[in-house]
Amino acid sequence: MQTIIREEDVMLLQKQLSRQMPTVAIKERIKTLKHLRSVILSHLDEIEQALFEDLHKSREESYMTETGIVLSEISYQLKHLKHWSRKKRVHSSLSLFPSKAYRVPQAYGVVLIVSPWNYPLQLSLLPLAGALAAGNRVLLNPSLQSPATTSLLQKLINDNFPAELVYCLGGSIDETNKILEQKPDYLFFTGSPITAKLIMSKIADKLIPTTLELGGKSPIIVDEDADLSVAVRRIALGKFINCGQTCIAPDYLFVHSSLKQRFIEQFKAFVSSEFGENPLQSPFYGRIINSHHFDRLSLLIEQDKVIFGGKTIREQNYISPTLIDSPAPDSPIMNEEIFGPLLPILTFDTIDSVLDHLRLQERPLALYYFGSKNKDIVDKTTSGGCCINDTIMHIVPHSLPFGGVGNSGLGAYHGKASFDTFTHYKSLLVSHKHIDLPFKYPPYGKHSYTLFRRLMRENVICKLLSPTF
């Protein structure tokens, strides 16, 4: 379908069209999103095979964590797109009577989406759906580290959509750098804080609006009154889905000292019930993405502290679900995002000691708490998202924006938040051409100052004269 080969040409074409008409027409947006949904549905088998090749994901996990999430997001965007795209009348000011004020949703123009390897379909197509819904033109650059899925994404997008609307690059850093040099109108990046800082320093002189979806060390707290059976299975799911390669995966665990042994016993039993005595043989347990990350994770395992697990096979990029007992605060595993199936377990006696620890750390992408002191946790900690008595499930509701804070990210998306992220809300004031209040203009009289103070206050008359529709 596409005849343009060079990404520079695509970028130039998209920019030219976005300058002529910044926002793609609603009818075309709806048509594109419906077609994207159709393309996904008609290639489910290929998608599942690619995800298996890259990450050893089962068919069920692929749909639950990748394809199904994307399809649900597309349907949500389609359902609300027309309403979100309307200009909305807002309060004006009595001093500007009889003017009308509006917020006008307008696309940024050309959006560059740089997506990672760990959820290569979801983290590419979820922001893509939001950017297209808002009326942007998009350049997508997935990761070379998930080669099967990236190759498939190129095929599905470039064979089915016009390049002037959406185009998929090959995944290289050079391609990202070339596009950044041409100054896209918006950058949406998902990846590590280290890479994000490099990108931000590279584009600092270009002032490109940016969303950063990053990561960090997301803690779990299991308090003394927690329901252990609930905590065990929900922590295990959040930690070991996708073999721990999830930006919001529980990174390390604080468990009340009175519960430690019971937690370990129940956790080990539940993991065995999920994946069997040998997870290597389980069709539902994934693999590390490549040998580089396998080697990185292997160095984090202190075998003398392994409570269970710790088995590795480099040739298969296999690391078993692993629980690690009380690593030292200065150990590597406690000072970098793990991003794998290793879970350090620490103990505490008072919740205040945990809060003191968290205040010294970078603000995490997520925080998880099991127990009854949830108000203290919510009020006294800062994180991108938070779950009480659960893990990772805060990404599911369309009504909850997903994003980090501080070192774990900048901005948010999902649902309406995706539309807002990729939308510039233009302020529009329409003044009456025949009615002009003369007291605005010099020279000012002796009562002008008093009049200005009265008119520029928020008051009932102003709201009555300028209702919000």
Secondary structure in CASP SS format (residue, H / E / C, confidence):
PFRMAT SS
TARGET T0000
AUTHOR 0000-0000-0000
METHOD secondary structure of the structure
MODEL  1
M C 1.00
Q C 1.00
T C 1.00
I C 1.00
I C 1.00
R C 1.00
E H 1.00
E H 1.00
D H 1.00
V H 1.00
M H 1.00
L H 1.00
L H 1.00
Q H 1.00
K H 1.00
Q H 1.00
L H 1.00
S H 1.00
R H 1.00
Q H 1.00
M C 1.00
P C 1.00
T C 1.00
V C 1.00
A C 1.00
I H 1.00
K H 1.00
E H 1.00
R H 1.00
I H 1.00
K H 1.00
T H 1.00
L H 1.00
K H 1.00
H H 1.00
L H 1.00
R H 1.00
S H 1.00
V H 1.00
I H 1.00
L H 1.00
S C 1.00
H C 1.00
L H 1.00
D H 1.00
E H 1.00
I H 1.00
E H 1.00
Q H 1.00
A H 1.00
L H 1.00
F H 1.00
E H 1.00
D H 1.00
L H 1.00
H C 1.00
K C 1.00
S C 1.00
R H 1.00
E H 1.00
E H 1.00
S H 1.00
Y H 1.00
M H 1.00
T H 1.00
E H 1.00
T H 1.00
G H 1.00
I H 1.00
V H 1.00
L H 1.00
S H 1.00
E H 1.00
I H 1.00
S H 1.00
Y H 1.00
Q H 1.00
L H 1.00
K H 1.00
H H 1.00
L H 1.00
K H 1.00
H H 1.00
W H 1.00
S H 1.00
R C 1.00
K C 1.00
K E 1.00
R E 1.00
V E 1.00
H C 1.00
S C 1.00
S C 1.00
L H 1.00
S H 1.00
L H 1.00
F C 1.00
P C 1.00
S C 1.00
K E 1.00
A E 1.00
Y E 1.00
R E 1.00
V E 1.00
P E 1.00
Q E 1.00
A E 1.00
Y C 1.00
G C 1.00
V E 1.00
V E 1.00
L E 1.00
I E 1.00
V E 1.00
S C 1.00
P C 1.00
W C 1.00
N C 1.00
Y C 1.00
P C 1.00
L C 1.00
Q H 1.00
L H 1.00
S H 1.00
L H 1.00
L H 1.00
P H 1.00
L H 1.00
A H 1.00
G H 1.00
A H 1.00
L H 1.00
A H 1.00
A C 1.00
G C 1.00
N C 1.00
R E 1.00
V E 1.00
L E 1.00
L E 1.00
N E 1.00
P C 1.00
S C 1.00
L C 1.00
Q C 1.00
S C 1.00
P H 1.00
A H 1.00
T H 1.00
T H 1.00
S H 1.00
L H 1.00
L H 1.00
Q H 1.00
K H 1.00
L H 1.00
I H 1.00
N H 1.00
D C 1.00
N C 1.00
F C 1.00
P C 1.00
A C 1.00
E C 1.00
L C 1.00
V E 1.00
Y E 1.00
C E 1.00
L C 1.00
G C 1.00
G C 1.00
S C 1.00
I H 1.00
D H 1.00
E H 1.00
T H 1.00
N H 1.00
K H 1.00
I H 1.00
L H 1.00
E H 1.00
Q C 1.00
K C 1.00
P C 1.00
D C 1.00
Y E 1.00
L E 1.00
F E 1.00
F E 1.00
T E 1.00
G C 1.00
S C 1.00
P H 1.00
I H 1.00
T H 1.00
A H 1.00
K H 1.00
L H 1.00
I H 1.00
M H 1.00
S H 1.00
K H 1.00
I C 1.00
A C 1.00
D C 1.00
K C 1.00
L C 1.00
I C 1.00
P C 1.00
T E 1.00
T E 1.00
L E 1.00
E E 1.00
L C 1.00
G C 1.00
G C 1.00
K C 1.00
S E 1.00
P E 1.00
I E 1.00
I E 1.00
V E 1.00
D C 1.00
E C 1.00
D C 1.00
A C 1.00
D C 1.00
L H 1.00
S H 1.00
V H 1.00
A H 1.00
V H 1.00
R H 1.00
R H 1.00
I H 1.00
A H 1.00
L H 1.00
G H 1.00
K H 1.00
F H 1.00
I H 1.00
N H 1.00
C H 1.00
G H 1.00
Q C 1.00
T C 1.00
C C 1.00
I C 1.00
A C 1.00
P E 1.00
D E 1.00
Y E 1.00
L E 1.00
F E 1.00
V E 1.00
H E 1.00
S H 1.00
S H 1.00
L H 1.00
K H 1.00
Q H 1.00
R H 1.00
F H 1.00
I H 1.00
E H 1.00
Q H 1.00
F H 1.00
K H 1.00
A H 1.00
F H 1.00
V H 1.00
S H 1.00
S H 1.00
E H 1.00
F H 1.00
G C 1.00
E C 1.00
N C 1.00
P H 1.00
L H 1.00
Q H 1.00
S C 1.00
P C 1.00
F C 1.00
Y C 1.00
G C 1.00
R C 1.00
I C 1.00
I C 1.00
N C 1.00
S H 1.00
H H 1.00
H H 1.00
F H 1.00
D H 1.00
R H 1.00
L H 1.00
S H 1.00
L C 1.00
L C 1.00
I C 1.00
E C 1.00
Q H 1.00
D H 1.00
K H 1.00
V E 1.00
I E 1.00
F E 1.00
G C 1.00
G C 1.00
K C 1.00
T E 1.00
I E 1.00
R H 1.00
E H 1.00
Q H 1.00
N C 1.00
Y E 1.00
I E 1.00
S C 1.00
P C 1.00
T E 1.00
L E 1.00
I E 1.00
D E 1.00
S C 1.00
P C 1.00
A C 1.00
P C 1.00
D C 1.00
S C 1.00
P H 1.00
I H 1.00
M H 1.00
N C 1.00
E C 1.00
E C 1.00
I C 1.00
F C 1.00
G C 1.00
P C 1.00
L E 1.00
L E 1.00
P E 1.00
I E 1.00
L E 1.00
T E 1.00
F E 1.00
D C 1.00
T C 1.00
I H 1.00
D H 1.00
S H 1.00
V H 1.00
L H 1.00
D H 1.00
H H 1.00
L H 1.00
R H 1.00
L C 1.00
Q C 1.00
E C 1.00
R C 1.00
P C 1.00
L C 1.00
A E 1.00
L E 1.00
Y E 1.00
Y E 1.00
F E 1.00
G C 1.00
S C 1.00
K C 1.00
N H 1.00
K H 1.00
D H 1.00
I H 1.00
V H 1.00
D H 1.00
K H 1.00
T C 1.00
T C 1.00
S C 1.00
G C 1.00
G E 1.00
C E 1.00
C E 1.00
I E 1.00
N C 1.00
D C 1.00
T C 1.00
I C 1.00
M H 1.00
H H 1.00
I H 1.00
V C 1.00
P C 1.00
H C 1.00
S C 1.00
L C 1.00
P C 1.00
F E 1.00
G C 1.00
G C 1.00
V C 1.00
G H 1.00
N H 1.00
S H 1.00
G E 1.00
L E 1.00
G C 1.00
A C 1.00
Y E 1.00
H C 1.00
G C 1.00
K H 1.00
A H 1.00
S H 1.00
F H 1.00
D H 1.00
T H 1.00
F C 1.00
T E 1.00
H E 1.00
Y E 1.00
K E 1.00
S E 1.00
L E 1.00
L E 1.00
V E 1.00
S C 1.00
H C 1.00
K C 1.00
H C 1.00
I C 1.00
D C 1.00
L C 1.00
P H 1.00
F H 1.00
K H 1.00
Y C 1.00
P C 1.00
P C 1.00
Y C 1.00
G C 1.00
K C 1.00
H C 1.00
S H 1.00
Y H 1.00
T H 1.00
L H 1.00
F H 1.00
R H 1.00
R H 1.00
L H 1.00
M C 1.00
R C 1.00
E C 1.00
N C 1.00
V H 1.00
I H 1.00
C H 1.00
K H 1.00
L H 1.00
L H 1.00
S C 1.00
P C 1.00
T C 1.00
F C 1.00
END
